[in-house]
């Protein structure tokens, strides 16, 4: 990844993180369960429903300027 793309990618990741949190805030527990199952079926599950911990780790790494 080119250096000049890092800020744009970081901003996009931060926006995605906020959008996912907003979606979670309005979902019922059943909707969250269905979402988690879909994520698992697609092979993109993680520590939680939305991979928030993994995403936060990448955001922090990018903010420190690490690839």
C-alpha positions in Angstrom: 0.0 0.0 0.0 1.3 3.4 -0.9 1.9 5.8 1.9 -0.5 8.4 0.5 -3.3 5.8 0.6 -3.0 5.1 4.3 -4.9 8.1 5.6 -7.8 7.4 3.1 -7.9 3.7 4.1 -7.7 4.6 7.8 -10.6 7.1 7.4 -12.7 4.5 5.5 -12.0 1.9 8.2 -13.0 4.3 11.0 -16.2 5.2 9.1 -17.0 1.5 8.6 -16.4 0.9 12.3 -18.9 3.7 13.3 -21.5 2.5 10.7 -21.4 -1.0 12.1 -21.7 0.2 15.7 -24.7 2.3 14.6 -26.3 -0.7 12.9 -25.8 -2.8 16.0 -27.5 -0.1 18.2 -30.8 -0.5 16.4 -30.8 -4.3 15.8 -32.8 -6.7 17.9 -30.9 -9.6 19.5 -32.4 -12.0 16.9 -31.2 -9.8 14.0 -27.7 -9.8 15.6 -27.8 -13.6 15.8 -28.8 -13.9 12.2 -26.1 -11.5 11.2 -23.5 -13.5 13.2 -24.6 -16.7 11.5 -24.3 -15.1 8.0 -20.8 -13.8 8.9 -19.7 -17.2 10.1 -21.2 -18.9 6.9 -19.1 -16.4 4.8 -16.0 -17.2 6.8 -15.6 -13.6 8.1 -16.5 -14.2 11.8 -14.1 -13.2 14.5 -14.1 -12.7 18.3 -17.6 -11.2 18.1 -20.4 -10.5 15.6 -18.7 -7.7 13.8 -14.9 -8.3 14.3 -14.8 -5.0 16.2 -11.8 -6.1 18.2 -9.9 -7.0 15.1 -10.9 -3.8 13.3 -9.9 -1.7 16.4 -6.5 -3.3 16.4 -5.9 -2.5 12.7 -7.1 1.1 13.2 -4.7 1.5 16.1 -1.9 0.1 14.1 -2.6 2.4 11.1 -2.8 5.4 13.4 0.7 4.6 14.6 1.8 4.5 11.0 2.4 0.8 10.8 1.4 -1.2 7.7 
